[in-house]
Amino acid sequence: MEKTPNKPALRAKGTVHIMTENKDNLRPSSDAEQPGCAAGTDTAAANAASADVGAISDTVSDGAPTVVTASAAAADENASKAAGTSNTSDTSDISDTSDAESCRFSLFSRARARSRVYGSSCRLLTGYEDRVAKKRSLYLLWAFLIPFVLLFCIYLSRAIYPFGNGSVLILDLNGQYVYFFAELRNKLLHGGSLLYSWSRSLGGEFLGIFAYYLSSPFSLITCLFPASHITEALLLMFMLKAGACGFSMALYLRSSHGGRKLGSVVFSTLYALCSYAIVMAHNTMWIDELIYLPLLALGIERLIKKKDFVLYVAILALAAMSNFYIGYMMCMFSFFYFFYYYFAKSGDGENNLTGERRHFLRSLLRMLIFSIIALEIAAVILYPAYISLSYGKTGFSSPSYDLKAKFDLLDFFAKMMPTAYDTVRPEGLPFIACGSLTLLLMPMFFFARKPSGREKLAAAGFITVFAMSMSLSLPDLVWHGFQNPNWLNYRYAFMLIFFFITLAYRAFSELRELEIRWLLPIIFALVTLVALVQKIGDYEWMSDIYVVWGTLGLLAVSVFCIWAVRSRAMSRLAPLLLVVAVCVETVVTGVYLENRMNSDVVFSSRSSYVDYNEKYGSMIEALKNYDSEHSGSKFYRMENTGHRTVCDPMALGEYGISNSSSLLNSAVIATLGDLGYASHSHWSQYKGQTPVADSLLGVRYIADSADVSAYGYDRILEDPDTALYGYENKNALSLFYGVSNAIAELDLDEQHYSADPFTKMNEIVTAMLGETETVEIWKPIETTLDLSNTRESTIKATDDYPRHEKFVADNSERSADVTYSFSGAGEDNPVFCVFPSVYGSTGQIMFNNVELAKYKSEAVEHTIALGALPTDAEATLKVILTEDKPFYIVEDIQPFWYLDTALWEQTAARLAENNAAITRFSDTRVEGTVTVPESGMVFTSIPQDSGWSVTVDGAEVETETVLGSLIAFRAAPGEHTVSMRYMPSCLVYGGIISLAGIVTFVAAVILLRPESASYILPRRKKHRA
């Protein structure tokens, strides 16, 4: 029979249109057996019913129906090939006579009528699959909607707003990211700059924060919600990302491996709601990479097979720009996946559809070239991010390069169990669970017939690479950018989940052809491993009921679903059962993981965030209005004494001291510590403030819940509704002011740990004034020390740290304390104390029997205000030790000091004489006039950053770094006009590189004309010879 190639399939009038996965599923009786529908009726009815069952349960092809006539079948086959899809039905032995067709139509109708016993749900499913058959891409909509809705159901268990007071806020999302989103929202809606933020630790570049946390397109969702509903914006963001993960995974599975649409929806749901996606959802910037990963793999496959680089370049560039950290891991994945796929598909030439010679070397070269182009396109984000990392992140940890095992292989399997949750703390294992169906079918891939032995070997090698990377310390360190992760280990685990699900999907697509004899040994092996985990694993986090028996129960359900899919009798119900089973499992395991996570690190309530911001936000706004009415200042800093987290200023719109970020500026944090503020590692907080430090850094207003005016701060506002008070620091200096150039010679780094903050402030003030003798605005107080049931010892000095005194309980069963006794310094002179140490001190500090502070293994450096005391008043400060936990203090440090207020008032007045008048201020521009003294320079409280350029009277001047981290510059004595502009050169250079990458990419598309570009490029005219 002659076929008509490259023409659409034709519908023959009166014919039956059915879909089937396997040609063996459709074998009607011969015409001899059914003349006039008389003979062979039972057999024909059974075959017709079987065909109808296949049409309902199977959405294997793109929805193009198979026409029963042979000619139409040939046309339909050609149409399927033209569409790039597979049609596995075979109708070559079906008669096209009208009698036979009418007979089959009658039997088909009767079989459909009999099927009504399955109920309305089956009829609904039938209608759905009919619509899928007509709409080729409808399955992608379901792949998006199902994870979207299921994730909402999971968070309902947390009683999220408006159903309760729950929220998605946990860990760093609660302590950092939500504030970054709030700052981004404020900048986008109110005209700020994405280059710089004055709300982080005196001020700092914002582009690095944007590149690491906020560069996802989904971040724009926060602009659609009011500030008070940003938690709901984050929830919607999570749901949309879950849907996008399902969408991209389903698209990959169908595009790369064909198979059933129903299967692609099911397994994409398992991917979108895997344990990694649920537990790491709060690190929302990482979830973008889960969206891109399937498309990246598809791009690599097209690059190898067809030399089509468009998708690979686009996705790799997006991945790098959305989050440079996980983007680095995506580059590593691309390297390994290239070798996996090339080796796996090299046996029959499937990886070289163009017949190219020296294909491996050329493919590898293409991979390298187009990877460089993709990273060039992302350079506008990557280069500024690299510069941001240079401010301190690269020295955040001191990794060990020793090779050692991190966990056993049994631990690896234990975390593959669907409800496995240990912890997100540093000792945590990888989150690699992705459903019981995956756990059951992934091993079946290695027993399937279609994959070649080469492909199975390559898959085993790929899994081994990831298993070794996770279990061995050195490869794991490389994956994490040569830095030990701070909690949340194995951040690349989702890549292994992607591969597991892909293998399971391929086994599922061949389920009816798989030999059932292999399933029983796999089930036995899994049950045995679960039993071993329970017996010898000895995991504190493992619950026999929820983890062990829960896993066995879910495996049993998956086995039943597999049987139903393979069974002809259950083929109508099998799709519904499979979808329901997967949806229920993902919700149940998701809820369990969320509850375990809440027990581990605790979700914050919605009101804890919203109420705090409303309470302090009203006082902050009142203080801004007060300044507008009374001072009209262009710039001032303000802070709070009541903290929710260390990033409060970003949500409140303050220019403050407090901040925390992985993109830390370590030098600024050290300077704040030198001045007595609470600062450590990657964070700083407005604790330990003193009138002197606040004045030098320009902190003018404070929102406080205490109705007690301390020295230097005058109460100016009161809000009875919130029980907050507003205070003003009258001695606060400007953003920059003239000082002696002796400040440039002062090096605080040399005495960072060997001197207390009060000594350092004396030296700073002395240098600013250009005095030769120390201006002692801070004076020490003599104390006596008494030890009760306490043993004192010393910790030797190291290359990094000075000697420490160590106090520990002599007998842990009795109370132990260290008591300091001293006299007051006068009612006008406030007393402060400090117990600096670099080790983790533990203890409770009581002043005159009132608790001041409690330390739990913290490195204590900030000052503590004790208030003013009459000279004849005796006071005691007691450090109560906790059992056998030690309390440390740097040796030879004087802990108690008082502020000589009379001398400080004189000093503050002298410094204010050269105060700058700010005439223009924005995120990236500061202008004003300043008076410079003899032998002087201009000091600023702006952190040093190469992006700042300074002009004095129109002439550009060089900047210097003083006090370890702040900008200063020299100018002749007298009054000057100063202009400071912020434009990081890394952004300019990165933009130029990105533009070059885009131009190169477009040129490559035009010249090489890859298949993906054929839809937008005009066809080349063929010239006849």
N, C-alpha and C positions, 0 to 999 in steps of 0.2 A: 504493500500500500504506500503510495507516494506521500511523503511528508511535505508540509509547507513551512519552511524555516522562517524564523524572525517575524512571525505574524502573531497577533494576539490570539489567545484561545477563543474558540467560537462556541457558543451554547447551541446545541442541537435541540430543536423543538421537541418536547415530550421526553427528553432524556433525563436520566437521574444524575445529579451532581453530588458526589460523595468525596470525602477526604479520608486518606488512610496513610499510615506511616510505612507499612511493609506490603510489598506486593502479595505476600502470602495471605494477607488478611482479606483479600478480595478474590475469591475463586468461585464464580457462579457455576451452576450445573450447565452442562452442554445443552444445546438445543434439542438433541435427541432425547434427553432426559425430561424435558419440559415442553412438549408440544402443546400449544394452546393453553399452557399453564395447568395441564392436567397431570402429567407425570412429574415426579421429582418435586412435588410441592413442598414437602417438609424440608428437603435439602435446600431448595432455593430460598425458602423462608428463613432458614437458619443462616444462610450466607448473606441474605439481604439484611437480616437483623444484625449480623456481625459487622457488616459494612456500616450500618447506621451507628452501631456502638463506637466503631472507630472514628466516625465523624464527630461524635460528641466528646469522646474522651481525649481526642488527639488534636492538638493545634500545632502539629509539627511543621507544616509549611507556612508560607506567607499568607495563607488564607485563600489562595487561588484554587477553586474547586476543580476536581478531576472529572472531565466529561467522559461518559461511558463509551461513546463511540470512539473507534480507533483513530479516525482522522482527527477528531477534536482532541483526543489524548495526545497525539503527536504535536499538534499545534500548542497545546497547553504546556507540554514538556519544553518546547522551544521558547515559549514565553517565560517559563520559569528560569531557564538558563540565561535568557537575556536580562532578567531582573537580578541575576546573581544569586538565586536561591536554588534549593534542591527540591525536587518533587519525586518522591520515592515510590509513588504508586505505579503499578504496571497494569495496563488495561489492554494489552495486545491480544489477549485470548478472550475478550468479551465480544460477543456478536453484536452487530449494529442493526440487526433486523428489527423491524417495528414490532413484530409479535413478541420477540424476546424482551424488548425494552418495555413494552406495556405490561408484560407479565412481571418483570422485575419491579416496575413502578408500583404495581398492585401489591406485591409481596412486601416491598419497602414500606408502603403506607400501613399495611397491617402490622408489620413489625413495630413501627413507630407507635401505633395505637396500643399495642401490648405493653410498650415501655412505660405507659402512664402509671404503672404500679409503683414506679420509683418516686412518685410525688412531685409536687410543684417545684421543689428545689432543683430537681434534674431538668425540668422544663425551662427553668430560669437559666440554668447553666447552658442548656442547648441554645437558647436565644443569644446568650452572651457569645458563645463560640461561633454562631452564625455571623454575628456582627464582627467578631475578630477576623473571620474569613474574608469579610468584605473590606475591612480597614486594616491594612497590613501593619500599621505601627501602633494600633490600639494597646497592644501588650506593654509598650513603653509607658503609656499613661498609668496602667495598673502597677507597673514596676515602680513608678514614682509615688502613687497614691497610697499603696499598702504600707510601706515603711513610714510615710508621712503620718498616717493615722495611727499606726501601731506605736510609734514613739510618743505620740500624745497620750495614748492609753497608758503607757509605762509611767509617764510623769504624772498622770492622774493619781497614781498610787502615792505620790508625795503631796497630795492635796494642794496642787498648785492653784494660784489665783485664776479665776474668781471662785473656785470650789473650796478654797481654804487659804491658809497663810503660807503655803509652801512656795518654794522657788527653785530655780536651777542653779543657784549660787552655791559653789563649793570650792574648796581649795583656792587655787590662784584665780579662778574666775570670780570668786567672792572677794579676794584680797587685792587683786590687781586689774584683771581684764575688764571687769564691768566699769571701772573708773576710766580705763583707756577708751572704751566705747563712749562713755559720757563726754570725755574731752573731744573725741572725734566728732560727735554729734554737735557739740557746742561750736567747734571750729567751722563745720560745714554749714550750719544754719545761721551763725552769727558773724561770719566773715573772718575767722582766725586763719592762721597759717599752719600748714601741715609740716613746716620746716622746724618750728621751734615751739617749746612750751615753757612758760614761766611757772608752771604749777608743780614742777618736779625738782626737788633738791636745789633750790636757788635758781633753777632754770637749766635747760639743756635741750639738745636736739630732739626733735619729735619724729624725724623721718625714720630713725632706727626702730622706734616703737611701732610706727606705722608699718614698716617692712616686716617686722616679726609677728605682730599681733593683729593688724587691722587691714592689711592690703587685700583681703578677700572681697570680692564684689558683694558678698552677702552682708558685709558690714554696713552697707548703706541702709539696710532695713531699720537700723536704730533711728534714722532720721524721720521715719514714718510714724514714730510713736512719741508721745510726750515724755519728758524726762522722768516723770514719776512712774512710767510704765516701761522702763527700759528692760526690766526682767521679763516682761511678756515679749518684747522684741527679741530677746535672746532665745526664748522658747521657740518662737516662730522660726528663727534662724536655724536652730537645731533641727526642727522638723523639716524645713526645706532642704537642709544638707542631707538628712537621712533619705529624703525622696530622691535627691540628685544622685546619691550613691547607688540607690536601686536602679535608677534610670541608666546611668553609665555602665553599670555591671551587666544589666540586661542587654544593652546595646552591644557590648563586647561579646557576650556569650553567643548571641545570635549571629553577629557579623563574623566572628572567628570560627565558631564551632557548629553553626547551624543548630539542629535539634529543635525541640519543642518550645513553643512560646510559653506554654504553661510552665515548663521547667525553668526557663530563663527568668520568669517572674518569681518563682519559688526560691531559686538559688540567689537571685539578686536581693531578695528580702533577707535571706540569711547573711549576706555580705553587709547590707546596710545596717543591720541590727546585731552584728557580731559582738562578742564581749569587748573587744577593743573599742568599737564605736560607741558602746554604751558607757564604758568606764571613762574613756578619754573624751567624751562629748564636751566636757567643760573646757578642755583645751581646743576650743572650736576652730582655731586657725589650723590645727593639724587635720581636721576632718575634710578640709578641702582637698587634701592629698589623696584621701580615699576616693573622692569623686574622680580625680584625674588619673589614678593608677590604671584602671581598666582601659581607658583611652590611650594612655601611654603605651601599654602593652600592645594594643591594637596598632598604634603607630609604628612600633618597632617591627611588628610582623609585616606591615605593608612596606616598610622601608626595605626589608630583606627580600620579600617576594616580588614586589613590583617596582622597586626603586622609587616608591612614592613617599616623599619625606614631609609632606605638608602637615599631616596630623601630628607626626612626631615632634616637629619643630614647634608647632603651636602649643601643644600640651606641655612639653618640657619647659617652654618659656613661661606659661601660666603657672605651672607648679613651682618654679623657682621664684616667681614674683609673689605668689600667694603666701608662701612661707619659706624663706631661704634655708631655714634649718632642716625641715623635712624635705625640702627641695634638693638639698645635698644628698639625702638618702635616696631620693628618687633617681638621681644620677647614678648612684651605685647600683640600684635595682636595674636600671637600663643596661648597665655593663653586664651583669650576670644574666639578665633575660635574653640579651642578644646571643650569647653563646649557647644558652639552653635551647632557644628556638631554632637557631641555625643547625645545631647538631640533631635536634629531634626531628626536623623536617628534611634533612639532607638525603635520606635514603632513596626516595623516589623522585627527587627533584622538585618536590612541592614548594621548596623555599626559593626556587629560581624559575619563575614562570616565564621570564624573558629569555631564558637560555644563555645567559651571560657567561663568558669565559672568566676564569679566575674570580669566580663569584664571591668567595669568602673574603679575599683580600679587599676586593672592591666594596663589598658591603661593609666591612669593618672601617674602611676609609670614609665611606659615606656617613657611617654612624658617627665617627669622630668629627667630621667637618660640620655636619648639621647639628650635632650637640653643641659645638662652639658657637654656631650661629644662634641657636636658641638661647644660650647663656648671654650672648651679646645683646639680644633683644631685651633680656631681663636685667641688663646692667644698670639701668636707671634706678632699680631697686637694690640690686646686689651690691653695687659699689658703695653707696651710702651705708648699707647695712654692715659691710666689712669695716668701714671707718668707725661706725658706732661700736662694733665689737672691740676695736682697739682701745677704747677708753677703759676697759677693765674686764670684760667678759672672758677674754682669753686667759686671764690669770685667776679666774674665779675658783678653779679647783686645781689640785696638783695630782694629776692622774699617775697611776703606777703602770708601767709597761711590762710588768711581769706576766707571764702566761700561766693562768691557773683556771681550773674548772669552777664554774659558778653554781651549777646544779647537776643533778643526776638525770638520766634519760627518763626514769620513772616520774620525776617531777615534771618533765616536759609533757608526758602523757596526761598526768593529773590535771594540768591546766588546759587540756583539750576537752575535758568533761564539761558539758554545757553549762552547769551551774557553778563552776569553779571560780572562787574569788578568794585571794589571799590578802593582799594589801597593795596600796599604791605607794607605800613607804619605800625607803632605799633597799630593803631586803626582799621586795616583791619579785615574783616570777612573771614571765611574759603572759599577756592575755591573748590567747590564740584559739579560744573556743569559738566555734561557728556553727553550732547546731548538731543534733544527733544524726540527722540525715547525712550531713557531710562526713561525720565521724564514721558512719556505716558505709557510705558509697565511695569515699576517697580511696580506700584500699582496693575496692572492686575495679577501679581503673586499671590496675596492674594485672587483672585477669581478663580484661575485655579483649575481644578479638581484633577490632579495628585498629587500635593503636599498635604501631610497630614495636618490636623489641628495642630499637634504637630510641624511640620516643619514651618508652617506659624507663629505660636506663637514664635518659636525660632528666626525666621528672624526678627520679630517685636522687640523682646528683644535685638537682636544684634544691630539693628539700634538705639534703644533707648540708649544703652550704649554709642555709639559714639556721639549721639546728646547731651546727658548730659555731656559727657567729654568736648565737645567744648563749650557748653553754660555756664558751671560752672567753676569758676576760679581754684579751687583746683585740680579737676581731670585733667584739662588742664595742670596745672603745673607739675603734676606727669608724664604725657605723655612726657613733654619736659625735663625730667631729673632733675626736681626740680630747673630749671633755667628759668627765663622769656626770651622768644625769643627776639632777637634784630631785629625787623622788621620780615616780612614773618611769620606770625602767623600760627597756626594749621598745623604744618608740617607733621602730620599724616593723613591729610584729604584724601589722595589718597586711604587709606584703606577702607574708607566708599564708595568712588567712585567704587572701585573694587566690593564691595558687591552690590551696586545699579545695576551695569551692569550685574552681575551674575543673579540677580533676574529678570531683564528685559529680559535677554537671555532665561531664562527658560520659561517665559511667551511667548516669541516669538516662541519657539520650539513647543508650544502647541497652536499656534495661531488659527489653523483651528478647534480645539476642544473647544476653549473658547466660552462662551456664549456672543454674541455681546451685549446683554442687559446690561452687566456691563461696556462696553466701554463708553457709552453715559454719565452715571453719573460721570465717571472719567474725561472725557473731560470737563463736566460742572464744576466740582470741580476745575480743573486746571485753567480754564478761570476765575472763580470767585476769586481764589487766586491771579492771575495776576492782576485782577482789584483792589483787596484790596491793593496789594503792590503799585500799582500806586496811589491809592487814599489816603491811610493813612500811607504809608511807609515813605514818605518825605525824600527820599534818594537823596543827592546832586549828587551822581555819576550816577544816573539812568536817561537814556535818554528815553523819551516816544517813540521815533521812533525806535531806535536801540535795546533797551532792551525790552520794553513792546510789541510794535507791532512786533518787530523782533521775540520775543518768540512766540507770537500768530501765526505768519506766519509759523514758523518752526514747530509748533505743527500741523498746518493744513496740511503741507506737510507730516508729519509723519502719520497722520490719513489716508491720501490718500494712502500712501504706505502700511499701514496695510490692508486697504480695497483691494488693488490690490493683496496682498499676499493671502488673503482669497478668492478672486474671481477666479472662474474657467476661466472666460472669459479673465482675465488679467494675468493668471498664467505664460504665456510665457514672458511677459514684466516685471512682478513684480520684479524678481531678478535684472534686469538691472536698473529699477527705484529706487529700494532700495539702491543699491550700489552708483548710481549717487547722490541720495539725501543725503546720509550720507557723501560722499566725499565733495560735495559742502558745506554742513553745517559745517563740520569741518574746511574747508579752510576759509569760511566766518567768522565764530566765532573766529578762530585763528588769522586772520588778524585784526579783531576788537580788540581782547585782546591785541595784540602786539601794536596797535596804542594807545590804552588807557594806556598801560604800558609806552609807550614812552612819553605820556603827563604827566604821574605821576612822573617818575624818569629818563627818557631820555636815549636812546641808544647812545653810543659813535660811532663816525665814525671810519672807518678802518684806515684812514690816521692819526688820532690823536694818535693812538698807533704805527703804523709802522713808520711814519715820525719822531716821537720823538726818537724812538730807533735808527733809522738810523742816526739822527743828533747827538745825544749824544754818540752813540756807536762809531762813528768815532773818537771823541775826547778822549773817554776812551781808545780806542785802541792805539791812539797816545801817551797818557800819560804812558801806560804800556810799549810801545817801548822806550820811553824816559828813564824810570827807568831802563830798561834792559841795555841801553847803558851807563848810567851815574852812577847808583848805584848798580845794580844787586841785589836788595833786594829780599829776599824770601817772605817777607810779608809786606804789607802796606795797610792802608785803604784809600779809596777815596770816594768822594761824589759829588753831583751836587747841584747847587743853584736853578736851574730851574726844577720844579717837574711836572710830569704828575699825579702820585699818590704817595702814601707813600711806594710802593713796587718796585720802579724803579730799585734799585740795583740788584734785582734778574734777571731781563731781560737783564741788561747791564753787568752783570758779575763783579759787584763791591763788595768789602768788605766794607759795609757802616753802616750807623746809622739808616736809614729809614726802616720801616716795619710796617705791620699791619696783624694781624691774630687772629682768635678766640683762637688759641693755644698760647696765649700771655705769656710772662714772666713778670709779673707785677713788680717784683723787679728791673729788668733792666730798665723798662720804668720809674720807680720812680727815679732811679739814673740819667738817662739822663735828667729828669726834674730838678733834683737838680743842674745839671751843666749848666742849662739855655737853653737846647734844647727844641723844641716843642715836647711835649709828653702828652698824656692823655688817660685814659681808656685802650684801647687795641692797641694803635698805637704810633709810634714815627716818627719824621721827621727831616731832616737836615735843620732846621730853628733855629735861635737863637744861631748860632755858634760863638765862640770867639776864639782868638788865643790860649788862655790858655787851654780851654776844648779840642779843637782839638789836641793840642800837648800831653796832658795827655793820650788821647785815641788813639793816633797814626794815626790821619787823616792827610796824607801827601799831597795828590793831590786833587784838586777841579776843576771841569768843570763849568765855569761861562759864562753867556752871557754879563756880565758887563766888560767894558774895563777900569776898575779903580782898580789899585792895592792897596788894603787895607794893613794896617800894618800887618806884619807877613806872608804875602802871596806874593811871587814873581811870576810875569808872565813869563812863560817859553815857552808857545806854543800859536799859533794863527791859526785859521782855517777860512779864509775869506769866504769859501763856506757856512759854517754853522753859521758864526758870533759868534763862541764860542772861549773862551780863556782858556788855562790851567794854573793853579797856583800851586805852591809848597810851602808847609809849612816847612821851614828849621828847625824848632824846634820840629817837630813831633818825639815823642819817639817811642821806639820799642814796640812789643807786650807784653814784660815783661821787667822789670828793677828793680835794687836793690834800696830799700828805707829803711827808719827807721821803726822799728817795732811799732812806735807810731801810724802808720796808722791803726793798728788793734784796737786801742782804740777809734778811732773817730767814732761817731755814728751820721750819718746824719738823721736817722729816727726820732730822738727826735726833730729836728728842720726843718722837711720837709716843713711845711707850715709857720713856724715862722721866717725863715731867707731867704734872697734873694740869688740868685746863686753866686753873687760876694763875699759875706761874706763866703759862703761855700767853694768857690775855694781858698780863702785865707787860710782857716783852713786846707784844703786838702794839699796844698803846704807846709804849716808849718809842718804838721805831717809827710809828706814824707821826709822832710829835717831833722826832729828831732829837730827843733828849739823850744825853750821855749817861745819866744815872737813871736807874729803873724807877718808873712811876708806879708805886705800889698802891694801886687802887684796891687790890686784893691783899689782905694780910692774914697770915696764918694764926690759928688759935692753938694754944698749948692744951694737950689732953693727957689724961692718965688712962692706962689700959688695964683691965682686969679680965682674967680668964676663969671661967667656971666649967669644970669638967671638960676642958678643951686642951688639946695638944697642939703646940705650934711648931712648925718646921719651915724649911725653905726649899724652894724649887730652883735648881741651878739655871743660870742664864744660858740661852742658846744663841745661835747666830741671828735669830729673828726676834727673840723675846728677852726682856730683862729678868732678873731674879724676882721671884714672888715669895711672899709669905703665905703659908698655908695653915688654915685652922680647921681642925676636925675633932669631932667628939671623942673623948677618951673612952667613954663607956656609952655605947649607943642606947642602953636601956634607961639612962638618966638624961635629964635636960642638960643641954650645953649651950653656952653663949659666950660672946665676946662683947665686953661692955666698955664704951668710951665715956669718960666724964670730963666736962669742961664748963667754963663760965661764959656768960653772955658778953657781947661786945657793945652794948648800948642799944636803946630802943630805936635808933635811927639807922643802925647798921645790921642788915640782914645776914644771917649765917647760912652757909652752904656746906655740903660735904660731898665727897666723891670717893669711890672705892674702885679705882681702875684695875682691870685685869684682862688678860687675854684667854683665860681658861674659863670653863663653865662653873661659875659659882652658884651655890644653892644656899638659901637662907632667908629669914624673915627679919626685916629691919624695923625696929620699934623705937620711936622717939618719945621720951616721957610717957611710955606705956601706950602710945598710939601708933598703929601700923602705918608705915610710910611706903614700904615697897616689899615685894616678895619676889625672890629670884629662884628660877628653876633651871639649873644648868645653863645659865646665860653668861655671856661675856659682858660684864658690867663696866660701863665706862662713863655714863652720863651723870651729871651732878644732881643733887637732891637739895631742895630748898627747905630750911628748918625754921625760917622766920627770924624776926628780930627779938633779942632777949636783953633785959637790963643787965648791966655789968655785974650786979651782985646776985644774979640768978644762976643757980646750978642746974645743969641739964645732963641727961644721960641718953646715949644712943646705944641700943643693944642689938647685936646681930645674933638671932637665935638659930643655932645650927640644926639641920635636919638629919637625924640619925647619923649615918656614917658618910654623908655627903659633905665635901669640903667647901670652904669659903676662902677665896684668894684675894690678895691685894698686892700690887706692885711694891716691892721693897723700897724703903726710904722715901715713900710718898707721905706728905702731910695731908691727912684726910679732911681736916676742918679749916674753913676760911671764912672771913667776913668781908663785906664790901664797905670800904670807907666812902660813904655816900658824899661827904663834903668834897673830897678830892675828886671823886667821879664826876660830880656836877661841874667842877672847874674844867676837867679834862674834856667832857662832852661838849662844853661850850667852845673850847678851843678848836675841837675837830669840826664843829658846825660852822665855824667862820669860813671854811673853804667848801661848804656844801654846794652841790650842783643844783641848779634850777632846771628841772626837766621841762622842756617846751614841746616835745613831741614824743609819743610812745606808741609802738605797736609790737606785735610778736617778733618782728624781724628788723625793727628800726627804733633807735633811741637817739634823741637830740637834746642838747641843753647847753647851758653856760656854766663854767666852773672857774674858780680862782686857784691858781697853783702857787704855793709858797716858795720862798727861796730854797734852792737845792731840793726842789720838790718834784713830784710826779702825781699822776692821777690814779687813785685806787678805785677799783670797782668790785662790787660783790657779785659779779657775773662769772660763772665758771668758764675757764679757758676752753676755747674751741676754735679750731682753725677757720671755721666759717665766718667768724667776726672780723670785720675790717673797720679801722678807726681812722677818722680824719680830724685834725685839729686845725681850725681856721682854714679849712679846705684842702690842707696838705695831708696826705696819708702818712701815718706813723706806724712803727713797729710796736707790737704788743709784747709784754713780758708776763711771766707767771709768778705770782707771789702767794705766800702762805700755802704753797703746794698745789693750788688749783685755780686761783682767781686771776682775772685779767687786770693788768696795770699798764700804763704807758706814760712816757715822759713828755713833758712840755715845758716851755720857758716860763719863768715866773710871770704872774699877771693873770688877767681874765682872758678866757678863750671860749670859742664856740666849738663844741665837740659833736661829732656825728658818728654813730656806730650802726653798721648795717650787717645783717646776717644773710649770707648766701654761701652755703658750703660748696666748695669747688668740686667735691666728689659728685654732687648732683649734676653739675655742668658736664664733667667728664663722663659720668655714667649716661647722661642723656645723649651725648655725642656717640658713645659706643653703641647705645641702643638704636639710634638712628642709622648708624652704619650697618648694624645687624638687620634691621628691617629692609634697608635698600638691598643688601646682599640676598636676603630671603626672596624678595619680590623678583629680583633679577634671575635667581635660580628657578623660580616658578615659570617665568616667561621663557627662559632659554631651554630648560629641561622638560617643561610641559608634563608634569606628573599627572597620573590619572585623576587625582582629586581635583585638579585645576581645569579639567576638560569642560566643566560646566560653566566656567566663567571666561575662559579664554576663547577667542575666535578660532575656528578651525583653519588649519593651514591648507592652502590651495595646492592640489596635486597637479604638477606640470607633466604633460605627456612628453615622452621622448621624441 
